[in-house]
Amino acid sequence: MRDVLFLTHRIPYPLNKGEKIRAYHVLRYLQARGRVHLGTFIDHPDDERHAGMLAAGCASSCMIRIAPRLARLRSLAGLFTGQALSVRYYLDQELQRWVRQTLNDHDIGAVLAYSGPMAQYVPATSPRPLLRLMDLVDVDSEKWRAYGEAARWPLAGIYRREARRLLAWERQVAQRCDHTLLVSGAEAALLRRLAPESAHKIDYFNLGVDSDFYSPAHRFDTPYPAGINLVFTGALDYQPNIEAVDWFARRVLPHLQSRHPGLMFHIVGLRPVARVLGLCRNAGVAVHANVPDVRPYLHHATLAVAPLSLARGMQTKVLEAMAMQKVVVVTPQAFEGISAHTQQELMVAPDDGAFIECILGALADPGTMAVMGARARQRILLDYRWETSLQRLGRLLQNHPLQERTWQAASACVLRPTT
């Protein structure tokens, strides 16, 4: 194969968010097969220390520091230009120049853009034949539509506008690219319905899990007090996760505690906002911020919950808990795209009453919980290992007529500031 240009909206390390995990494993897969040129953004100071490690495995790289506050201001210009705000958010002239130069200077056979806004860097023309791949991951316009339905004025209007503009962008991207990929068969089917003109070239490859890393075979000291401990993991500055833990703490937890005094709900993740931290005022709620490893919290939890109502695509948090052989209670939104047998490999609860019933039933039957956890782990081993999931992407790259050369190895690094 010829060289690949990989463009992603966030530096794919550390592995502390689902979007970074998928991007990182895609990058490693590509690097194992040849020369990769990486273009990406760094939006948090803590992530910058990983730039050198990532660049060392690439033929070249351009990592742009982005200030979220300035990027939000830049995105507002989309209100006057008719563009989707999230596309404007990632507009950067320095990265545009680097992409053009990289295409001119290297034998690039394929461009893989990860996340819809990065499609703006996929060129309409190129110096030589070019395979254009888009990994949208999720149909992000549907997330904004759901935001619009849940929010009040004036945010509801902004969110609905973003949903319309972003869907138009997603349809345009699907038309321009040779293949558009998503995170699950369900998400691919949704985009085919919304973009029927491109349905024939819309596909997917599943999320995966490092099943050796997320394994119940590891031993960890418990981070919990004695008793029943329920856990939620995820980025705690992300609106769907914020809504999820707030809902669970208010609507579900008190009912569980009335039957099991001392039961605790543990919220584990990065950068908790004030609303999440404020939940600690509720009896039996603990927030564990910025922990270096979530596995001890999963390993020693009685069970895991994923009560998301605004979720899109497939949830990494659910797959990781299943890999750790945990019973997971999820909403239908958090279950979307996962090929598991409900009430056998995980539990699906559509509302607070069902959540309460599922959890109380599980707590009353430890034997059934053990069997369900073992089945959950087996489902991950069967369907959600990265080496299996990435084969679909590999076939697109290997079988395309533009990719006739064998990949080679090289390394270089370019780290550039935001302009």
N, C-alpha and C positions, 0 to 999 in steps of 0.2 A: 504494500500500500504506500501511497504517497503521504506526505506530511498532513497532519490535521491541525486546524486552528480551533481551539476550544475557548469559547467566550462565556463567562458566567458572571452573574450580577453580584455575587459575594465570594470573597476568597474561600475556597473549599476546605478550610481548616481553621480552628479545631472542630472536631466532630460534635458540636453542641447544639445543632439544629438539624431538623430533617432535611432541609434543602441543601445544607452543606454536606451532609452525609451522602446523599445521592450524587452530588457533583463530585465529591472526592473519589468515590468508587468508580465513577465514569472516568475521571482523570487517570486513576491508577490502571484501569483496564486499557485505556488508550496508550499509556506510557509503556505498558508491558508488550505492546505490539509495534511500537515505532516512535517516530519523532512527533512531539506535540508542542505547539506554541500556545501559551496560556495568556489570555487577556481577562482581567478581572478588577473588581473594586474592593477596597478595604474600608469598611465603614465603622470600625471600632478599634481604638488604639491597642487593645489587648491582642488583636488578631495579627498586627503587623509583625510581631516577632516570629511568626511562622512563614513569612514570605520567602526567606532564603531557602528553607527546607523544600517548599513547593517548587521554587524556581530551579533548584538543582537537578530535578528530573525532567526539565523541559528543554527543548531546543532553544527557545527564547520565551520571554515573558514580559508583560507590562501590567503592573499592579498600581492602580490609581487610588490614592487616598481620597475619600469622599467625606465631606462634612454633612451629616444628616440634616442639620438645620438649614444650611445653605441649599442643599438639594431639594428640601421641601419648598423653599421659596422659589427655586428655579422651576419646580413642577407646576406652581400656580400659574405660570405663563400659559400653560395649556388651556386654561379657561378662556383665553383670548385667541388662541391659535386653533382651537378645535381638537387638539391632541388629547390623548389619555394622559392623565397626570402622572401615572406610574412610568410611562415611557419617557416623559420629560425628566423625571427624577434621575434617570441614568444617562442623560445626554451629556457627553464629554468629548470635546474636540481633540484632546490629546489621545484618547483611545481610538478615535476615528483615524487620526494620522498614523498611529502605530499599526492598525489593521491594514490600511492601504500599503504601508511600507513592507509589512510582513508578506502580504500577497505578492508584491513586486519582487522581493528579495529571495523568497523561498518557494520550493516546489510544493505548494499547498494543493492537495487533492480534495479536501473536504473541510467545510466549516460546520461545527456543531455549536449552536447557540443554546444556552441553558437559561430558561425563563424568558417570558415574552418580551420584556423591554430590550433584551440583548439582540433581538432580531434587527434592530435599527443599525447594527454594525455588520450585518450580512450583506455583502455587496450585490447589487443587481448585475454588474458586469465584473469580469476579472481577467487578468492577463492570460490565463489558461483555463481549460475546462475545470469546473468546480462543482462538487456535490454539496448541496445545501441541506443541512439537517437542523430541525428545530425541536428541542425538548421543552415543550411548554410546561411539563410536569402536571399542572392543573389547568382547568378552564377558569382562569382567574376572574374573568368577567362575572361568573356565577357567584363568586365570593362577594364581590361588590354589590351585586343585585340583592344578595341576602342581607348585607349590611344595610342597604337602602330600605329594605322592608322592616328591619328591626330598629332603625334609628329614628330620631325626631328631627323636625325641621330646625335649622337649615341643613344639617349634615345629611339628612335623608336625600335631599335634592342633589347634593354633590356626589353622594355615593351612587345614586341612580344614573347620573350623568356619566360617571366613571365606568359603570357597567356597560352602558351603550357604546361609549368610545372604545373601551377595551375589547369588546366583542368585535367591533368593526376592525380593530387592529389584528386580533387573533385570526379573523377570516382572511384578511389581507396577507398575513404571514403564512398561513396554510397554503394559500394560492401560490405564493412566491417560492416556497421551499419544495424540495424534491420529496421530503418526508417530514411529517410532523408527528412527534411522539408524546405520549402522556404516561401517567404513572400507573394506570390500571385500565383494564378492559372497559369498565364502567365509565371512566372519564373519557376514554377514546370514543365510546358510543355517544356520549353527550356532545362532544365536539362535532362528530359526524352529523348529528341532527341539526346543530346550530350552523354548520358550514357545509351544507350538502354538496356544494360545488367542488369541495376538496376531499370528500369522503373516501375516495379510492386510494388516497395516499396518507391517511391518518392511521397510526398504529400506536402501540404502547410497549413499554417494558416495565415490569413490576419493580417496586422498591425491594430492597434486599436487607438482610440482617447478617452481620458477622456472628454466626452462630457459635463460633468458638469463644469469642469475646463475651457475648451475652449467653452465658451457659450456667445452669444451676450447679455444674460440677465445681465451680470456683467457691472458695470459702472466704467470707468477710465477717468482720466484727459487726454486730448489730448497731445501727444508729438510733434505735427506738427504745422506748421504755417497754416494760413487760405489758402484755395485753394485746388487744386487737388494734392493728395499725393498717389503715387504708392509705394508698399512695396515688398521687397524680404527678407525672413528670412532664416537663415542657418549658419552652421559653415563656417567661412570666411578664414580658413586655409586649406580648402578641395578643391582640384583642380577642380572638376566639378562645384562647386559653384563659384569659382573664375572666371572660364571661362564664366559662365552664366551671372554674373553681368557686367563683362567687355564687353561682346557682347551686352547686353541690353543698356548699357550706350553709346556705340559707334554707334550701328546700328539702334536702335529703338528710344531712347529718343530724339535726335534732331528733328526727324520728328514730334513727339508728341508735342514738345515745339513750333514748328512752327505754330501749330494750337491752342495751349493752352499755351501762354506765362505765365511763373510762375509755370507751372507744375513741380513737384519734384519727384525724384526717391530716396527712402530711403532704404538703405542696412543695415539690422539689424542682428547682430550675434556675435559669439565668435571669438576672436583672429584674427582680420583682418590682412592679410599680407600686405606688402608695396604696392603691385600691386592694392589691393582693396582700401587702403587708398589714393592712388594716384588718384583714380577716383573723389575724392572731388575737384580736379582742374577743372573738367567739370562743367559748369553751371547747377544748379539744381540737383546735386548729393550730398547726405548727408550720412555719415556712422555713425551708432550708435553701438558702440562696447561694448560687454560684459554687455548688459543690464540685470537687474535681472528678467525681465518678458517681454516676447514679446507680450503678449496679448493687452496692450494698443496700440501698433503699428499696430496690426491686426485690432483691434476694430475700430480705427479711420481712417484707410486707405480707400481711394476711391475704390481701388481694389488691389489684390495681383497678383504677377507674379512669374512664375517658368520656366525661359527660359533655361533649362538644355539641353545640347547636349550629355553629357557623363554619363547620369544617369543610374542606375541599380535598378531594383526592384521597390518598391513602395515608394513614397516620403511623409514622415511625414509632411513636410512643407505644402504640398498641402492639406492633410487631416485636419490639424489644421486650416488652413484658411477657408476651407469649413465649419468646425464646428463652426467657428465664423461668419458664414452667409455672407461670402465674395464671390464676383465674383473672380474667379481665372483664369488667362490666362496662359496656359502651352504649352510646346512643346510636341510632341508625346512621346518623351522619358520620360518626367515627368508624363505623363498620364498613362504610362504602368502599367497594373495590377489593375487599379482603375475601379470599375464597376459603373461608372456614365454615364449619357446620355450627349454626347457632344453637346455643344451649347444650352443646357437646364439647366444643373447643373454645368457646367464649360465650358470654351472655350479652344479649342485646335488650336494652330497656328504652322504650320511646318516651317515657315521662317520669316524673318524680315518684309516683306510686309504684311503677314497675321497677324503678331503680331500688327503692326500698325493699320491695318484695324479693328481687333477685339477690340482693346482698344478705338479707336476713336468712333466706333459704340456703345460701351457700355457707353462711356461718354455722347453721344448724346441722350441716352434713359435711364434716371434714373429709370423709372418705370420697365422696363425690367430687369435692374440690381437688383432691389429689389426682384423681383420674382425669378430670378436665384439664388440669395443668399439664399433665403428661401428654395428653392429646394435642394441646396447644403447641407444645414444643415440637411434636412430630409434624404438625402442619407447617411450621416454619422450615424444618429440615426438608420437607417435600417440595414446597412451593416458593420459598422466600430467601434462598441463599443467593448472595450476589453473583456467584459464578454461574448460576442458572439464569437469573434475571437478565444479565448483560449479554447473553447469547443472542438475543433478538437484535440488539444494537450491533453486535459484531457481524451478524449476517448482512445487515444493510451496508456496512463498510466493506466487508470482504468480497461481496458478490457484485458490487456495482462496477460497471465497465470503466469508470474513471479511476478506479483504485487498483491499477495493474502492477504497481511496483512494490517491492518488499520494503518494509519500514527499516530505518536504521536508528542509531543512537547518537545523542549529542547533548550538550548542556551549556546554558548561558543564562544570564540574569539581567533584566532591566527593571529597576524599581523607580517609579517616577511619581512626583507629587502631583496633586490636583492643580490644574491651572485655573 
